[in-house]
Amino acid sequence: MHNKPTAPLIGAAFGLAFVLANAGALPGAAAALLRVLAILVFLRLFLVMRRRPVAPARAGGSAAPAVPLFGRDYRLVVAAEVAVGLAGLVVVNPVLHAPKATVGWIALVVGLHFFGLAAVWRRPALNVLAAAMSVCGAAGVVLAAADAPAAVVAVVAGIAPGGLLLASVARSLRAPAVDAAPRQV
């Protein structure tokens, strides 16, 4: 098997989506600039992933055990993320009538899911991303509850987490190809 850049591509795509979806809360020129910048960063990361040599799977004598990238444990983490995320959205919008808190809730849940992925993929470095995104999400929920302007909530809970995801992918791509992601089994 080969080490495909699937996880970094997913991370970069979601980082781009966070920025694109939330930049609209900013004034026109700032929104356009952020969107263009995010697209350029995503395209640069995509090109780096495409040009990066594909690392062959390690032979049986490997010191580190192979970890399935999208195995059962991964699917459980994502299923929990979706369930908790949707349950929260049912409370945030129809019950609490706090649509500005939606982006914060989503960022919080996505951030928390990275703690699970860090454990499943045996990648403790993901805990840093998890903590940073969770803080952004929680701050966004608090700001929305305090009736902060939508643009502030969007920057803290949407654009910042998108930037964190893009930066995390960029950092992971600087590591040697063999250690960039768990081995797919």
C-alpha positions in Angstrom: 0.0 0.0 0.0 1.0 3.6 -0.4 0.7 6.6 1.9 -1.8 8.8 0.0 -2.3 12.4 0.9 -6.0 11.9 1.6 -6.0 13.3 5.1 -4.1 16.5 4.3 -6.3 17.1 1.3 -9.4 16.7 3.5 -8.0 19.1 6.1 -7.0 21.7 3.5 -10.5 21.4 1.8 -12.2 22.0 5.2 -9.8 24.8 6.0 -10.7 26.5 2.7 -14.4 25.9 3.3 -14.3 27.5 6.8 -12.7 30.6 5.3 -14.9 30.8 2.2 -18.1 30.3 4.2 -17.3 32.9 6.9 -15.5 35.6 4.9 -18.9 36.9 3.7 -19.5 38.4 7.2 -16.7 40.9 6.5 -16.8 44.0 4.4 -16.6 43.3 0.6 -12.9 44.0 0.0 -11.8 42.1 3.1 -14.0 39.2 2.2 -12.8 39.0 -1.3 -9.1 39.3 -0.2 -9.5 36.5 2.4 -11.3 34.3 -0.1 -8.6 34.8 -2.8 -5.8 34.2 -0.2 -7.5 31.0 1.1 -7.9 29.7 -2.4 -4.3 30.5 -3.3 -3.1 28.7 -0.1 -5.3 25.7 -0.8 -4.0 25.5 -4.4 -0.4 25.8 -3.2 -1.0 23.0 -0.7 -2.7 20.9 -3.3 0.3 21.3 -5.7 2.7 20.3 -2.9 0.6 17.2 -2.2 0.6 16.3 -5.9 4.3 16.7 -6.3 5.2 15.0 -3.1 6.6 11.5 -3.6 4.3 8.8 -2.5 6.0 6.8 0.3 5.7 3.0 0.1 4.3 1.3 3.1 6.9 0.1 5.6 8.0 -3.5 5.5 7.0 -5.9 8.2 10.0 -5.0 10.4 8.8 -1.5 11.0 9.2 -0.1 14.5 5.9 1.8 14.3 2.7 -0.3 13.8 0.6 0.6 10.8 -2.5 2.6 11.6 -5.5 2.4 9.4 -6.2 5.9 8.1 -9.9 5.6 7.7 -10.6 2.4 9.7 -13.4 1.6 12.2 -12.0 3.9 14.9 -11.9 6.9 12.5 -15.4 6.2 11.4 -16.6 6.2 15.1 -14.9 9.5 15.7 -16.5 11.1 12.6 -19.9 9.5 13.5 -19.7 11.0 17.0 -18.7 14.4 15.5 -21.7 14.4 13.2 -24.1 13.3 15.9 -22.9 15.8 18.4 -22.7 18.5 15.7 -26.3 18.0 14.5 -27.7 17.7 18.0 -26.1 21.0 18.9 -27.4 22.7 15.7 -30.9 21.5 16.7 -30.5 23.3 20.0 -28.6 26.4 18.8 -31.0 27.4 16.0 -34.6 26.3 16.7 -34.4 26.2 20.6 -32.0 29.0 21.5 -32.6 31.1 18.4 -28.9 31.9 18.2 -27.9 31.5 14.5 -24.6 33.5 15.1 -23.5 30.7 17.4 -23.8 28.1 14.7 -20.3 28.7 13.3 -18.8 28.6 16.8 -20.6 25.3 17.6 -19.3 23.8 14.3 -15.7 24.9 15.0 -15.9 23.6 18.6 -17.2 20.2 17.5 -14.6 19.9 14.7 -11.9 20.9 17.1 -12.9 18.3 19.6 -13.0 15.6 16.9 -9.3 16.2 16.3 -8.6 15.0 19.9 -10.2 11.7 18.8 -8.2 11.6 15.6 -5.0 12.3 17.5 -5.6 9.2 19.6 -6.9 7.0 16.7 -4.0 7.9 14.4 -1.4 8.1 17.2 -0.6 11.6 16.1 -0.3 13.6 19.4 0.6 16.7 17.4 -3.0 16.9 16.3 -3.9 17.8 19.9 -2.5 21.2 19.3 -4.9 21.8 16.4 -7.7 20.3 18.4 -7.1 22.6 21.3 -6.7 25.7 19.1 -9.9 25.0 17.1 -11.9 24.1 20.2 -10.9 27.4 21.8 -11.9 29.3 18.6 -15.2 27.5 18.6 -15.9 28.1 22.3 -15.0 31.7 22.0 -17.3 32.0 19.0 -20.2 30.6 21.0 -19.5 33.0 23.9 -19.2 36.0 21.5 -22.5 35.1 19.8 -24.1 34.8 23.2 -22.7 38.2 24.1 -24.3 39.5 20.9 -21.0 40.4 19.3 -21.1 41.6 15.7 -21.4 38.7 13.2 -18.1 39.7 11.6 -16.3 39.2 14.9 -17.9 35.8 15.4 -17.0 34.8 11.8 -13.4 35.8 12.2 -12.9 34.1 15.6 -15.0 30.9 15.0 -14.8 30.5 11.2 -11.8 32.2 9.5 -9.3 31.6 12.3 -10.1 27.8 12.4 -9.9 27.7 8.6 -6.5 29.3 8.8 -5.5 26.8 11.6 -6.5 23.9 9.4 -4.6 25.2 6.4 -1.5 26.0 8.5 -1.7 22.5 10.1 -1.7 20.9 6.7 1.2 23.1 5.5 3.2 22.1 8.6 2.5 18.4 8.1 3.7 18.7 4.5 7.0 20.0 5.6 7.7 16.7 7.4 9.3 13.8 5.5 6.7 12.0 3.3 7.2 8.7 5.2 6.0 10.3 8.5 3.4 12.8 7.2 0.4 10.6 7.9 -0.6 7.2 9.3 -0.1 4.2 7.0 -3.2 3.1 5.2 -3.8 -0.6 5.8 
